């Protein structure tokens, strides 16, 4: 290898080494899902014919395909494929609570949230959708590798200060699809009013409720000092096992309230544990968002 080739190789290796590991992980995850995912089509105002469907009350007479309808007694609408790119905005909880990793867990909640965020963003970007990361330098919608690198760098620059995440306020950009990844452990008055503000702004959304296995099973017993990741909450008990039932009831109540809220406003809800398959979660998310963007 000549000196020029050696130099280029060293530069390429240095550049690859500088990439955030979370982005590399996310790209590998996205690649495994992309192999089994076909192109997405949806009805809209494009020019490519997609399908016929039966006319329904409220359809404009101008949208009826009279040639197709003349073949029988029913009226048909000629739908076209939507070709305009949509915007999918992500919020990835960067609070200290997300840094929790129970005994035996392979990664923190934050790690899983970031990998899912970037993997889903990668798939959507490949499909021609614009992506953004709310409340960061990557908030302006974009697509392609440059945007993914910007989002990965923004996630890496998050410096957690609060114990629990505070959801972002809706921005002035047109409503698209929003994906919020969090453990949603904070006070209810810091969660649901903010969620409702996003729902009122229009568009679709998805809540990804990320939990550590020990947060669901509560395997603690005996004398335990429970302390929040930021040190705001500190509680000592001599009989941790006696708290298990009450704790689980509160956790289930929070999950049920999130799911009920999502169902009421037409959003989607996914409860996901860090010891479960990230690929399965990504497939579910891509399927949901692919049917709505």
Buried (B, 14 or more C-beta within 10 A) or exposed (E): EEEEEEEEEEEEEEEEEEEBEBBBBBBEBBEEBBEEBEEBBBEEEBEEEBEBEEBEEEEEEEEBBEEBBEEEEEBBBBBBBBEEBBBBBBBBBBBBBBBBBBEEBEBBBBBBBBBBBBBBBBBBBBBBBBBBBBBBEBBEBBBEEEBBBBBBBBBEEBEBEBBBBBBBEBBEBEBBBBBBBBBBBBEEEBBBEBBEEBBEBEBBBBBBBBBBBBBBEBEBEEEBEEEBBBEEEEEEBEEBEEBBEEBBEEBEEBBEBBBEBBEEBEBBBBBBBBBEEBBEBBBBBBEBBBEBB
